[in-house]
Amino acid sequence: MDKHQAQAAPAGDGEGFSIGEAYRQVKHLMQPDARIYWADFLASAVIGWSAFALALFSPVASPWFWAGAVVATFAFYRAAIFIHELSHFRRGFWPGFRIAWNLLIGIPLLVPSFTYDGVHTEHHVPDLYGTRRDGEYVAFACHRPLLIIGYVLFSLLIPAFFLIRFLLLAPLSWLIPPLRPLVWRHASSLSIDLNYERADDAIWSDVNWRWQEVGAFLWAAFVVGGIWLGFIPLKALLLWYGVAVAVYTLNALRTLAAHAYRYGGAEPLSRMEQFLDSVDVPGHPLITPLWAPVGLRFHATHHLFPSMPYHNLPKAWRILSARYGDAYLAASRRSLPHALLCLWRDARAGNCRRKEMRLNASA
């Protein structure tokens, strides 16, 4: 458990159940199984690249092309979501897994793990969750519903953004030192808040992030250069872009279903407020993981226990929902459409629970 996760360790009582007692019910599930991680990730990556190759070498009008593109999308999506698990690894934990993930997925998709490292950790710091300093939180319920649509449509531009970031901005920032901090603060984070500014020290585990940046630049330069010289077909880049857009769109929908997004102020939330503002969607064990892979369908449970490995979250949810009933199920939704509909209704109704920071009496 890292220092930020330790800050989020269960303590205190909530509304309807004790978080400390809930932790004692599931503390035996905190040990990750390396065999599950490696088998799941490698299978997803191999299936993804095999399906991508099938689509690449099949005529666009062929059903094999579309079958390959669809399978590649879901396989890459599952493999890519392991970046979330990496962000919770303590420094130096399973370094081979981090390297393999970056080589097989992070760098080829132009989202090396450092883009999420630290950023996501801040999301789990109790005093930052839901505040303006949380880059993974936008108070959608406090804004017009059109913001929800705009957030999903922005997925069309994200692959282009990262292509420009690593192909052009990276080498420019190496050559022009004053540009370096601007690129770091404004163009180096996987965040949903476009106003988020990454802190200079927003790195926890990816201490060798500069090598990831170099690798992403070399990969992007190789592909673009190969297309320019003619030994890589333009179809490869277009297919990559289309699959990437599909992955980001799936992730945008999952992100919208991960929280209620009802808090728009600066004051930190209590542990129970954070739990009830997060969402579990247990759903169908085969269908739901397609859009919320690697345990993320149990996002509220994850927020209670950030260091719990993804493969144990379903069991933890079953134990706690059986133990505490409606008090625990208050953070659950039936399905993705149900979660999105709840968010849309909150936005239309302005169901915003804004918590402003109290002024110091001596100020």
C-alpha positions in Angstrom: 0.0 0.0 0.0 1.5 3.4 -1.0 1.3 6.5 1.1 -1.8 7.9 -0.7 -3.7 4.6 -0.3 -2.7 4.6 3.3 -4.4 8.0 3.7 -7.5 6.4 2.3 -7.5 3.4 4.7 -10.9 2.6 6.2 -11.7 4.5 9.3 -14.9 5.8 10.9 -18.5 5.1 10.6 -20.8 5.9 7.7 -24.5 6.1 7.1 -25.8 2.5 7.6 -22.5 0.7 8.0 -19.1 1.1 9.5 -16.3 1.5 6.9 -13.9 0.1 9.4 -16.0 -3.0 9.9 -16.5 -3.4 6.2 -12.7 -3.4 5.8 -12.4 -6.2 8.3 -14.9 -8.2 6.3 -12.7 -8.1 3.1 -9.2 -7.5 4.3 -8.3 -11.1 3.3 -8.8 -10.0 -0.4 -6.0 -7.5 -0.5 -3.3 -9.7 -2.0 -2.9 -9.5 -5.8 -2.4 -12.7 -7.8 0.4 -12.3 -10.3 -0.8 -15.2 -12.4 -4.2 -13.6 -12.9 -2.6 -10.2 -13.9 -0.2 -11.7 -16.4 -2.6 -14.1 -18.0 -5.4 -11.6 -18.3 -3.2 -8.8 -19.6 -1.2 -10.9 -22.1 -4.2 -12.7 -23.4 -5.9 -9.3 -24.0 -2.8 -7.9 -25.7 -2.3 -10.9 -27.9 -6.0 -11.1 -29.0 -5.9 -7.3 -29.6 -2.9 -7.3 -31.9 -4.0 -10.5 -33.7 -7.4 -9.0 -34.4 -5.8 -5.7 -35.4 -3.6 -7.6 -37.9 -6.7 -9.5 -39.2 -8.5 -6.2 -39.9 -5.4 -4.6 -41.4 -4.8 -7.3 -43.9 -8.5 -7.8 -44.8 -10.5 -5.7 -47.3 -12.6 -3.0 -45.7 -15.7 -4.4 -47.2 -14.9 -7.8 -45.8 -16.7 -9.0 -42.6 -13.3 -10.1 -41.4 -12.2 -6.5 -41.3 -15.1 -5.4 -39.1 -14.8 -8.5 -36.9 -11.1 -7.8 -36.4 -11.8 -4.1 -35.7 -14.5 -4.9 -33.1 -12.5 -7.6 -31.3 -9.3 -5.4 -31.4 -11.3 -2.5 -29.8 -12.6 -4.6 -26.8 -9.3 -6.5 -26.4 -7.2 -3.3 -26.5 -9.6 -1.6 -24.2 -9.3 -4.3 -21.6 -5.5 -4.4 -21.9 -5.3 -0.6 -21.7 -7.4 -0.4 -18.6 -4.6 -2.1 -16.7 -3.1 1.4 -16.5 -5.5 1.9 -13.7 -4.0 -1.1 -11.8 -0.5 0.2 -12.5 -1.4 3.6 -10.9 -2.1 1.7 -7.7 1.1 -0.3 -7.6 3.5 0.9 -5.0 6.9 2.1 -6.4 9.0 -0.8 -7.6 6.1 -3.3 -7.4 6.2 -5.8 -10.4 8.5 -3.6 -12.6 8.4 -6.3 -15.3 4.6 -5.9 -15.6 4.9 -2.2 -16.0 7.6 -2.5 -18.7 5.5 -5.2 -20.5 2.4 -3.1 -20.4 4.2 0.0 -21.8 5.9 -2.0 -24.6 2.8 -3.9 -25.7 0.0 -1.3 -25.1 1.0 2.0 -23.6 3.5 3.1 -26.2 1.8 1.7 -29.2 -1.5 3.4 -28.2 0.5 6.6 -27.2 -0.7 6.5 -23.6 2.4 5.4 -21.6 1.7 4.7 -18.0 3.2 8.0 -16.7 0.2 9.9 -18.2 -2.0 8.3 -15.5 0.5 7.8 -12.7 0.1 10.4 -10.0 -3.0 11.9 -11.6 -5.1 9.0 -10.6 -3.4 8.7 -7.2 -4.6 12.3 -6.5 -8.2 11.2 -7.2 -7.9 8.9 -4.2 -6.5 11.4 -1.8 -9.4 12.1 0.6 -8.8 15.8 0.7 -8.7 16.1 -3.1 -11.6 13.9 -4.3 -14.3 15.9 -6.0 -12.5 19.2 -5.5 -11.2 21.5 -8.2 -7.8 19.9 -7.8 -9.1 16.5 -8.8 -8.3 16.0 -12.5 -10.5 13.0 -12.7 -13.7 14.7 -11.6 -16.1 17.1 -13.3 -19.3 18.0 -11.6 -21.5 17.0 -14.5 -24.6 17.1 -12.3 -23.9 20.8 -11.7 -23.9 21.7 -15.4 -26.2 21.4 -18.4 -26.6 17.9 -19.9 -24.9 19.1 -23.1 -21.6 18.9 -21.2 -22.1 15.1 -20.9 -22.5 14.8 -24.7 -19.5 17.1 -25.3 -17.3 14.9 -23.1 -18.2 11.8 -25.1 -17.7 13.5 -28.4 -14.3 14.7 -27.3 -13.1 11.1 -27.6 -12.9 11.8 -31.4 -9.9 14.1 -30.8 -8.0 12.4 -28.0 -5.9 10.1 -30.3 -4.9 13.2 -32.4 -4.0 15.0 -29.3 -1.6 12.3 -28.1 -0.1 11.9 -31.6 0.7 15.6 -31.6 1.9 15.5 -28.0 4.5 12.8 -28.5 5.4 13.3 -32.2 5.8 17.1 -32.1 5.5 18.6 -28.6 7.9 16.0 -27.0 10.9 16.8 -29.2 10.1 20.5 -29.2 10.1 20.5 -25.4 13.5 18.8 -25.4 14.9 21.5 -27.7 13.1 24.5 -26.1 13.5 24.2 -22.2 10.8 26.9 -21.4 8.2 24.8 -23.3 8.9 21.8 -21.1 6.9 22.8 -18.0 4.0 23.8 -20.1 3.9 20.4 -21.9 4.1 18.7 -18.5 1.3 20.7 -16.8 -1.1 20.9 -19.7 -0.4 18.0 -22.1 0.8 15.0 -20.1 -2.2 13.7 -18.2 -5.1 11.3 -18.8 -7.7 13.4 -17.0 -11.3 14.3 -17.7 -11.0 17.9 -16.5 -9.5 19.9 -19.4 -8.6 22.7 -16.9 -6.4 20.3 -14.9 -2.8 21.4 -14.4 -0.5 18.6 -13.5 1.7 19.3 -10.5 5.5 19.1 -11.0 5.7 16.3 -8.5 2.6 14.3 -9.9 4.6 11.1 -10.4 4.5 8.3 -7.9 5.7 5.1 -9.5 6.8 6.0 -13.1 10.2 7.5 -12.0 11.6 6.6 -15.5 8.8 8.3 -17.3 11.2 10.1 -19.7 12.1 6.8 -21.3 8.4 6.2 -21.9 8.2 9.6 -23.6 11.1 8.8 -25.8 9.7 5.4 -26.7 6.3 7.0 -27.6 8.1 9.6 -29.8 10.1 6.9 -31.6 7.1 4.8 -32.2 5.0 7.7 -33.6 7.9 8.8 -35.7 8.5 5.3 -37.0 4.8 4.8 -38.0 4.4 8.3 -39.6 7.8 8.0 -41.3 6.9 4.5 -42.6 3.7 5.9 -44.1 5.6 8.8 -45.7 8.2 6.4 -47.2 5.6 3.9 -48.3 6.5 0.7 -46.3 3.6 1.1 -43.9 0.1 1.5 -45.4 -1.9 4.5 -44.5 -4.7 2.1 -43.6 -2.7 1.1 -40.5 -2.8 4.6 -39.1 -6.5 5.0 -40.0 -7.3 1.7 -38.4 -5.3 2.6 -35.3 -7.1 5.9 -35.1 -10.5 4.3 -35.5 -9.9 1.7 -32.8 -8.4 4.3 -30.5 -11.5 6.5 -30.8 -13.7 3.5 -30.1 -11.6 2.7 -27.0 -11.8 6.2 -25.7 -15.5 6.4 -26.4 -16.1 3.2 -24.4 -13.9 4.6 -21.6 -15.8 7.9 -21.7 -19.1 6.1 -21.1 -17.6 4.0 -18.4 -16.2 7.1 -16.7 -19.6 8.8 -16.8 -21.0 5.8 -15.1 -18.3 5.6 -12.4 -19.5 8.5 -10.3 -22.7 10.6 -9.6 -20.6 13.8 -10.1 -22.8 15.8 -7.8 -20.1 17.8 -5.9 -18.7 20.9 -7.4 -17.2 22.7 -4.5 -13.8 23.0 -2.9 -14.4 21.4 0.5 -13.3 17.8 0.9 -15.9 15.1 1.1 -16.3 12.6 3.9 -15.5 8.9 3.2 -19.2 8.1 3.1 -19.9 11.0 0.7 -17.2 9.7 -1.6 -18.6 6.2 -1.5 -22.2 7.3 -2.3 -20.9 9.6 -5.1 -19.2 6.6 -6.7 -21.0 3.8 -8.5 -21.0 0.0 -8.6 -22.6 -1.7 -11.6 -22.4 -5.4 -10.9 -24.5 -6.2 -14.0 -24.0 -9.3 -16.1 -20.7 -11.1 -15.3 -20.0 -11.5 -19.1 -21.5 -8.4 -20.7 -20.7 -5.7 -18.1 -16.9 -6.3 -18.1 -16.9 -5.4 -21.9 -17.5 -1.8 -21.1 -16.1 -1.8 -17.5 -13.2 -4.2 -17.6 -10.6 -5.1 -15.0 -12.9 -4.7 -12.0 -14.1 -1.1 -12.8 -17.7 -2.1 -12.7 -17.2 -2.1 -8.9 -16.0 1.5 -8.8 -17.6 2.5 -5.5 -16.1 -0.6 -3.8 -12.8 0.3 -5.3 -13.0 3.8 -3.8 -13.5 2.2 -0.3 -10.5 -0.1 -0.8 -8.1 1.4 -3.5 -5.4 -1.2 -2.8 -7.7 -4.2 -3.4 -6.7 -6.0 -6.6 -9.3 -5.9 -9.4 -9.9 -9.7 -9.5 -11.2 -9.6 -5.9 -13.6 -6.7 -6.2 -16.5 -8.9 -7.3 -16.2 -11.1 -4.3 -15.8 -8.1 -2.0 -19.0 -6.5 -3.4 -20.9 -9.8 -2.9 -19.7 -10.0 0.7 -20.5 -6.4 1.6 -23.8 -6.2 -0.2 -25.0 -9.4 1.5 -23.7 -8.1 4.9 -25.1 -4.5 4.7 -27.9 -4.8 2.2 -29.5 -1.5 1.0 -27.0 0.6 3.0 -24.3 -0.7 0.7 -26.4 -1.1 -2.5 -27.2 2.6 -2.4 -24.1 3.1 -4.5 -25.1 0.6 -7.1 -26.8 0.9 -10.5 -28.5 -1.8 -12.5 -26.7 -1.2 -15.8 -24.7 1.3 -17.9 -27.9 2.8 -19.4 -29.3 3.1 -15.8 -26.2 4.8 -14.5 -26.1 7.2 -17.5 -29.8 8.0 -17.2 -29.3 8.8 -13.5 -26.5 11.2 -14.3 -28.5 12.8 -17.1 -31.5 13.3 -14.8 -29.3 14.9 -12.2 -27.8 17.3 -14.7 -31.3 18.3 -16.0 -32.6 18.7 -12.4 -29.4 20.5 -11.3 -29.0 18.0 -8.5 -25.7 19.6 -7.4 -24.5 19.3 -3.9 -21.9 22.1 -4.0 -19.7 22.2 -0.9 -17.7 25.4 -0.7 -14.6 25.7 1.4 -15.4 27.3 4.7 -13.5 30.6 5.3 -11.2 30.6 8.2 -12.8 32.6 11.0 -9.6 34.5 11.5 -9.3 35.5 7.8 
